[in-house]
Amino acid sequence: MNKKVEITNDIKKLSFEEALSELEQIVERLERGDIELEDSISIYERGVVLKTHCESKLKTAKMKVDKIITQPDGDFSTEPLDDI
Amino acid sequence: MNSTIKNTLELSVSELSDSIKGLIEDNFGYIRVRGEIGRVSTPASGHIYFDLKDNDAVISGIIWKGNVLSLDIKPEEGLEVICVGKVTTYKGQSKYQIIVDKVEPAGVGALMALLEKRKKTLTSEGLFLNDFKQEIPFLPKTIGVITSPSGAVIRDIIHRIEERFPSRIMIWPVRVQGESCPEEVIDAIEGFHLIEQSNMPRPDLIIIARGGGSLEDLWGFNDEGVVRAVFNSKIPIISAIGHETDNTLIDLVSDLRAPTPSAAAEKAVPVRNDILLKLKDIDLRLQSAILRNFKEKSERNKIICMAFPEILKIIKYPQQRMDNINIRIRLSLKSNLNHFSQNLINISRLLKKDRLKKMVESKSDNLESKFHLLFSSFDFFLMGLTSRLSLSSGILAALSHENVLKRGFAIVKDDSLTLVRSSKALKDNQNLRIQFSEGDAIDVSVDKNES
């Protein structure tokens, strides 16, 4: 299980929620067990990729707080808000 | 009268106007005037001009730019207010007017009445319908927060988001009360939609929040322009204005209403640890499901394999039948054999007799010579016997029942072939056999009734 899972582009495009709900569907399908052995392997593999994708999304969660500064010309910029 | 008028000091227009101004300003000083706001105009100068009226009279009102920012509420047409200010004149137009420093709603009732009226109008337009509500994203990448940059509200939101799911937050600072509040909130909502133009991430969720306050304090969030900006927002908006009991129009139009700013943060992001646990659980289920799937498949395989000896069991019964038949065949063969061997024994017995006969015959040659002697000696004796026999047989024939039968008699016998000598013992329907001289015997049935 140490093999590095490569996240395919179609999965990269998925939002966390989409990936999670597809993962849940995969688990449910596998748990029902009414699936061909070969299909079960391929959807399992997709499940592992989805899981890795979700995990990476969770791991990269980082707090960053910026304050918008409105310039006189109407443009915006930000500055970190650290006096909270 | 005329001379008096003639003697009066001649004034310039300005002198007169200044004099009137002085009179009015000195007489009224600082006053409070109650009335309904009529037409409002807000030119680029930043001053606000409006009419204050009741049923019979109208007075012009001006709020200088410098006072506009400190207004608690924006003057709005139809709102019953109490204006605080000074009456003065505008000599350029021969006009008297009131310079307003402060505008207060004429009691909560006035604001409530305006709120109800506006709510009704916007409701009839369909702005508060659930059909238009957008779904709040499960896990927003960037959260835009429109609120005051200082104070407890933004702190609560940041801390709650941080402890639940650390995320990128962009704060758009606005005044959350006062006359400029609506405009700033509208600019912030629109600004978040345009922010990508400045190479900043566009938030996928907006929180508009404010702490508790009076109806007046929260009035900016009842602004029609704010309501429309929220309605038109392409980014889902969670609103949290005041306390749960405060009902502002923005709460009605937003995609999701949170009772407090902290609650808004809770609705904005899930708890990361919960999701991590859930993901772990899903992973576990995934692993065990695939393993179980393999196990089930291999077990089925095993079962199928185990079914092969089962086939032996299936043929066991026919086999048993066959064995049974085998045994029976053997037995029947044996009994058949026995039968034949019995026959054989019987036959062989006969054969023995034949052999004996042959033996006798073979011996008989031997005997014949002796027998011949015996025969000749017997011959005589036999002749004597013969004559005696023919005599006897003649007598016997005369006495034989056959001769009697020839004379027309018949022999009647019962079933047991005993001669029937009397009809007395005969029973009805009893069978009798009658033997005539010639032909086969015939069977007749007794019919006693007729005799």
Chai-1 contact restraints between the chains, C-beta under 6 A:
chainA,res_idxA,chainB,res_idxB,connection_type,confidence,min_distance_angstrom,max_distance_angstrom,comment,restraint_id
A,F16,B,L139,contact,1.0,0.0,6.0,A-B,restraint_1
A,E17,B,F138,contact,1.0,0.0,6.0,A-B,restraint_2
A,L23,B,I282,contact,1.0,0.0,6.0,A-B,restraint_3
A,V27,B,I282,contact,1.0,0.0,6.0,A-B,restraint_4
A,V27,B,R285,contact,1.0,0.0,6.0,A-B,restraint_5
A,V27,B,L286,contact,1.0,0.0,6.0,A-B,restraint_6
A,L30,B,A289,contact,1.0,0.0,6.0,A-B,restraint_7
A,L30,B,I290,contact,1.0,0.0,6.0,A-B,restraint_8
A,E31,B,A289,contact,1.0,0.0,6.0,A-B,restraint_9
A,G33,B,N293,contact,1.0,0.0,6.0,A-B,restraint_10
A,G33,B,E296,contact,1.0,0.0,6.0,A-B,restraint_11
A,L37,B,K297,contact,1.0,0.0,6.0,A-B,restraint_12
A,S40,B,N293,contact,1.0,0.0,6.0,A-B,restraint_13
A,Y44,B,I290,contact,1.0,0.0,6.0,A-B,restraint_14
A,G47,B,L286,contact,1.0,0.0,6.0,A-B,restraint_15
A,K51,B,D283,contact,1.0,0.0,6.0,A-B,restraint_16
A,C54,B,L279,contact,1.0,0.0,6.0,A-B,restraint_17
A,L58,B,L276,contact,1.0,0.0,6.0,A-B,restraint_18
A,A61,B,F165,contact,1.0,0.0,6.0,A-B,restraint_19
A,A61,B,P166,contact,1.0,0.0,6.0,A-B,restraint_20
A,A61,B,R272,contact,1.0,0.0,6.0,A-B,restraint_21
A,K62,B,P166,contact,1.0,0.0,6.0,A-B,restraint_22
A,M63,B,E162,contact,1.0,0.0,6.0,A-B,restraint_23
A,M63,B,P166,contact,1.0,0.0,6.0,A-B,restraint_24
A,K64,B,R168,contact,1.0,0.0,6.0,A-B,restraint_25
A,V65,B,I158,contact,1.0,0.0,6.0,A-B,restraint_26
A,V65,B,I169,contact,1.0,0.0,6.0,A-B,restraint_27
A,D66,B,M170,contact,1.0,0.0,6.0,A-B,restraint_28
A,K67,B,I171,contact,1.0,0.0,6.0,A-B,restraint_29
A,I68,B,W172,contact,1.0,0.0,6.0,A-B,restraint_30
A,D75,B,S198,contact,1.0,0.0,6.0,A-B,restraint_31
A,F76,B,S198,contact,1.0,0.0,6.0,A-B,restraint_32
A,I84,B,R155,contact,1.0,0.0,6.0,A-B,restraint_33
A,I84,B,I158,contact,1.0,0.0,6.0,A-B,restraint_34
